[in-house]
């Protein structure tokens, strides 16, 4: 269980989505909705001052799905596991600011137990992580002593500690193919990623019934409309999406591999089926190419609404104000029991060993 060391008297008012820091960052996105106001220049300067005061002692990690106003302060960007490993490669850094969600900061702490890890908003959770409580997983594991439990990295430290190996969306197929043949695989917590892995490997698995709410909002009919509207575009889908959406994809891949695919593919236009925060990174990595956010299904919005991009409400909880506060106060901190840290490192180490084969 994670415990938190809190700052005192810090302001945590939610700011507007800060993508207006640079209007050019929105070009290529088929999203004609009005851009939010840019960040307060005074707040930007205060955040810069807080980071500068720590110098090389702080290392700021920014997940692809973060607000642009937050990502501008990241020393590195990437997916959750890449960022945690990047932090481990910076021994001079005493403090890790993880601009992401709860399980990501926990993973950084597991790989960097001697460093202070802070998360700008301690309530930035994850529907996928919350779908799989450790005590419920332990109960299921008891029903089959032959279970070999594979956990997607998007889970809590307590769940990782119960598992045999961890996977990312990028290496899940390889890890499952290497699993002991005499074991019954239990795959947690994402049923859609697990189903996709079964399709790729032919290996039967018991799937935990959890999902990422932001990815299951994509629907087949909306993707078909995008295909008709942009016939020259390649459709790139994250494997956490529903099968009805994955079946329409030109490529199904992790966030990191999405960027690589778009860089290397000769197509000039892509429909991106994942959280829209990745678009800015893609535009930087692939200048001259056009990226279109796939629309989501939302019963609270009319089909004709201008802006129906996928945005993870948990990822967007980290604001520039909160980043500035956590660098100033070095809180809220992620603290994990030593036993959880020890046990959670083991399945991560097994993943690294298998991946290196």
C-alpha positions in Angstrom: 0.0 0.0 0.0 1.3 3.4 -0.9 1.7 6.1 1.8 2.0 9.7 1.0 4.1 12.5 2.5 2.1 15.7 1.9 3.2 19.3 1.6 1.4 21.8 3.8 -0.7 24.7 2.5 0.0 24.2 -1.2 -2.5 25.5 -3.8 -4.0 22.8 -6.0 -6.6 24.7 -8.0 -7.2 22.9 -11.3 -5.9 24.9 -14.3 -7.4 24.8 -17.8 -5.9 22.3 -20.1 -2.6 24.0 -21.1 -2.2 23.0 -24.7 -2.3 26.7 -25.6 1.3 27.3 -24.7 2.1 27.0 -28.4 -0.8 27.1 -30.9 1.4 25.4 -33.5 1.5 22.3 -31.3 -2.1 21.7 -32.3 -1.6 21.8 -36.1 -2.5 18.5 -37.8 -5.0 17.5 -35.2 -8.5 17.3 -36.6 -9.9 19.1 -33.6 -11.4 22.4 -34.5 -12.5 23.0 -30.9 -11.3 26.3 -29.3 -7.9 26.0 -27.7 -7.6 26.6 -24.0 -6.0 29.8 -22.7 -2.1 29.6 -22.4 -0.5 29.1 -19.1 0.0 32.1 -16.9 3.6 33.4 -17.8 4.2 34.2 -14.2 3.4 30.6 -13.2 5.7 29.3 -15.9 8.6 31.4 -14.5 7.9 30.3 -11.0 8.0 26.6 -12.1 11.3 27.3 -13.9 12.7 28.8 -10.8 11.6 25.9 -8.6 13.3 23.5 -11.0 16.4 25.6 -11.4 16.8 25.7 -7.6 17.2 21.9 -7.5 19.5 21.8 -10.5 20.9 18.3 -11.3 19.4 17.0 -8.1 15.9 16.7 -9.7 14.9 14.6 -12.8 11.5 15.3 -14.3 9.7 12.5 -16.2 6.8 13.3 -18.5 4.5 10.6 -19.9 3.2 11.1 -23.4 -0.3 11.8 -22.2 0.5 14.8 -20.0 -0.6 18.3 -20.7 1.8 20.3 -22.9 2.1 22.9 -20.1 3.5 20.1 -17.9 5.6 18.2 -20.5 7.6 21.3 -21.3 9.4 20.8 -17.9 10.2 17.2 -18.5 13.8 16.1 -18.9 12.7 13.0 -20.8 9.4 11.8 -22.2 8.1 8.4 -22.9 5.9 5.5 -21.7 5.9 4.6 -18.0 8.5 1.9 -17.9 11.0 3.7 -20.2 10.7 6.7 -17.9 11.3 4.7 -14.7 14.4 3.1 -16.3 15.6 6.5 -17.5 15.5 7.7 -13.9 17.5 4.7 -12.7 20.2 5.7 -15.2 20.6 9.2 -13.5 22.5 8.4 -10.3 23.1 12.0 -9.6 19.4 12.8 -9.3 18.1 12.6 -5.7 14.5 13.6 -6.6 12.2 12.2 -9.3 9.2 14.2 -10.3 6.9 11.8 -12.2 4.4 13.6 -14.3 2.1 10.7 -14.9 -0.3 8.7 -12.7 -0.1 6.7 -9.5 1.2 3.3 -10.7 3.9 5.0 -12.8 5.3 6.8 -9.8 5.2 3.5 -7.8 7.2 1.8 -10.6 9.8 4.5 -10.5 10.1 4.0 -6.7 10.4 0.3 -7.2 13.4 0.8 -9.6 14.8 3.7 -7.6 14.1 2.8 -3.9 16.8 5.2 -2.6 15.5 8.2 -4.4 12.6 10.5 -3.4 9.8 10.1 -5.9 7.0 12.7 -6.1 3.8 12.8 -8.0 2.3 16.2 -8.7 -1.2 15.1 -7.8 -1.5 12.0 -5.5 -5.1 11.4 -6.7 -4.0 11.0 -10.3 -5.0 7.3 -10.5 -5.9 4.9 -13.2 -9.1 3.0 -13.9 -7.1 0.0 -15.0 -5.0 -0.1 -11.8 -8.1 0.4 -9.7 -9.9 -2.5 -11.5 -7.5 -5.0 -9.9 -7.1 -4.8 -6.1 -4.3 -6.9 -4.8 -6.5 -8.7 -2.3 -9.0 -9.7 -5.0 -6.1 -11.0 -7.2 -4.8 -13.0 -4.3 -8.2 -14.6 -3.8 -8.3 -15.6 -7.5 -4.8 -17.0 -7.4 -5.8 -19.3 -4.6 -8.4 -21.0 -6.9 -5.7 -22.5 -9.1 -2.2 -23.3 -7.7 -1.0 -23.8 -11.3 -1.6 -20.1 -12.3 1.5 -18.3 -13.6 0.5 -14.6 -13.2 1.5 -12.1 -15.8 0.7 -8.5 -15.0 0.6 -5.5 -17.4 2.7 -2.8 -15.9 -0.4 -0.6 -15.5 -1.1 -2.0 -12.0 -0.3 -1.2 -8.4 3.0 -2.2 -6.7 1.0 -4.5 -4.4 -0.3 -6.4 -7.5 3.2 -6.5 -9.1 4.4 -8.1 -5.8 1.9 -11.0 -6.4 3.0 -11.7 -9.9 5.5 -13.9 -11.7 6.4 -11.5 -14.5 5.5 -7.9 -15.6 4.9 -6.9 -19.3 4.5 -3.7 -21.2 2.3 -3.4 -24.2 5.5 -3.5 -26.3 6.9 -6.8 -25.0 3.8 -8.6 -23.9 3.8 -11.0 -26.8 7.4 -12.0 -26.3 6.9 -12.6 -22.6 3.8 -14.7 -23.0 5.5 -16.8 -25.7 8.3 -17.5 -23.1 5.9 -18.4 -20.3 6.3 -22.0 -19.0 4.2 -24.3 -21.2 3.0 -26.4 -18.2 1.5 -23.4 -16.4 -2.0 -21.8 -16.7 -1.5 -18.2 -17.5 -3.5 -15.6 -15.6 -3.2 -12.2 -17.3 -4.0 -9.0 -15.3 -5.4 -6.4 -15.3 -6.3 -5.4 -19.0 -8.6 -7.9 -20.7 -8.3 -6.1 -24.1 -4.5 -6.2 -24.1 -4.7 -9.8 -22.9 -7.1 -10.7 -25.7 -4.8 -9.1 -28.3 -1.9 -11.1 -27.0 -3.9 -14.3 -27.2 -4.6 -13.5 -30.8 -0.9 -13.0 -31.6 0.4 -16.0 -29.7 -2.4 -18.6 -29.7 -1.7 -19.1 -26.0 -4.9 -19.5 -23.9 -5.1 -17.3 -20.8 -7.4 -16.5 -18.1 -8.1 -12.7 -18.4 -8.8 -10.4 -15.5 -11.9 -8.2 -16.4 -10.4 -4.8 -16.3 -9.8 -2.1 -18.9 -8.6 1.5 -19.5 -11.7 3.7 -19.7 -10.0 6.1 -22.1 -9.3 3.3 -24.7 -12.6 1.5 -24.6 -14.4 4.8 -25.6 -13.2 4.2 -29.2 -15.8 2.5 -31.4 -15.8 0.6 -34.7 -18.3 2.9 -36.4 -16.3 6.0 -35.7 -13.1 4.4 -37.0 -14.9 3.3 -40.2 -16.0 6.9 -40.7 -12.4 8.1 -40.3 -11.3 5.5 -42.9 -13.9 6.8 -45.3 -13.0 10.4 -44.7 -9.3 9.9 -44.9 -8.7 6.9 -47.2 -5.0 7.6 -47.5 -4.4 7.6 -43.8 -3.0 4.7 -41.8 -4.9 3.8 -38.7 -2.7 3.1 -35.7 -4.4 1.6 -32.6 -3.3 0.9 -29.1 -3.8 -2.7 -28.0 -5.9 -1.6 -24.9 -8.7 -0.8 -27.4 -11.6 -3.1 -28.1 -11.2 -5.9 -30.6 -13.8 -4.2 -32.9 -11.4 -1.3 -33.2 -8.2 -3.3 -33.3 -9.5 -5.3 -36.3 -9.6 -2.1 -38.4 -6.0 -1.1 -37.7 -3.1 -1.0 -40.1 -0.9 -1.3 -37.0 -1.6 -2.2 -33.4 1.2 -1.1 -31.1 2.3 0.5 -27.9 2.7 4.3 -27.6 6.5 4.1 -28.2 6.1 1.8 -31.2 3.3 4.0 -32.5 5.9 6.8 -32.9 8.4 4.5 -34.5 5.8 3.2 -36.9 4.7 6.6 -38.0 8.3 7.8 -38.5 9.2 4.8 -40.7 6.0 4.3 -42.6 5.9 6.2 -46.0 2.3 7.4 -45.3 1.8 11.1 -44.7 -1.4 10.9 -42.7 -2.3 8.8 -39.7 -5.4 8.3 -37.6 -4.2 7.8 -34.0 -6.4 5.7 -31.7 -5.1 6.4 -28.2 -5.0 9.3 -25.8 -4.6 12.5 -27.7 -1.7 13.8 -25.6 0.7 11.7 -27.8 -0.1 13.9 -30.9 2.3 16.7 -29.9 5.2 14.2 -29.5 4.4 12.6 -32.9 4.4 16.0 -34.6 7.9 16.7 -33.2 9.2 13.3 -34.2 7.6 13.3 -37.6 7.7 16.8 -39.0 5.6 17.2 -42.2 3.2 14.4 -41.4 -0.4 14.8 -40.3 -1.9 13.2 -37.2 -5.6 13.0 -36.6 -7.2 12.0 -33.3 -9.8 9.3 -33.6 -13.1 10.5 -32.0 -14.5 8.7 -28.9 -17.9 7.6 -28.0 -19.4 9.7 -25.1 -23.0 9.7 -24.3 -22.6 13.1 -22.8 -21.6 14.6 -26.2 -23.5 14.9 -29.4 -22.0 13.2 -32.5 -21.6 16.6 -34.1 -19.6 18.1 -31.2 -16.4 19.6 -32.6 -14.0 18.1 -30.1 -14.3 14.5 -29.1 -10.6 13.6 -28.7 -9.7 11.0 -26.1 -8.2 12.6 -23.0 -7.5 10.7 -19.8 -8.9 12.7 -16.9 -6.4 11.2 -14.5 -3.4 12.2 -16.7 -4.7 15.7 -17.0 -5.0 16.1 -13.2 -1.3 17.1 -13.1 -1.2 20.8 -13.8 1.6 23.2 -14.1 0.8 24.7 -10.7 1.0 21.2 -9.1 4.3 20.5 -10.8 5.7 23.8 -9.5 4.4 23.0 -6.0 5.8 19.5 -5.9 9.3 20.7 -7.0 9.2 23.4 -4.3 8.0 21.2 -1.5 9.3 17.8 -2.8 5.9 16.3 -2.0 3.6 14.4 -2.2 6.1 11.6 -2.0 5.5 7.9 -2.9 6.5 5.6 0.0 6.2 1.8 -0.3 6.9 -0.9 2.3 10.3 -2.6 1.9 8.7 -6.0 1.4 6.5 -4.7 -1.4 9.6 -3.0 -3.0 11.6 -6.2 -2.8 8.8 -8.5 -4.1 7.7 -6.1 -6.9 11.3 -5.9 -8.2 11.4 -9.6 -8.9 8.8 -9.9 -11.7 10.3 -6.7 -13.3 13.7 -8.3 -13.3 12.3 -11.4 -14.9 10.7 -9.3 -17.6 14.1 -7.6 -18.3 15.8 -11.0 -18.5 13.3 -12.5 -20.9 13.3 -9.3 -23.0 17.0 -9.4 -23.4 17.0 -13.0 -24.9 
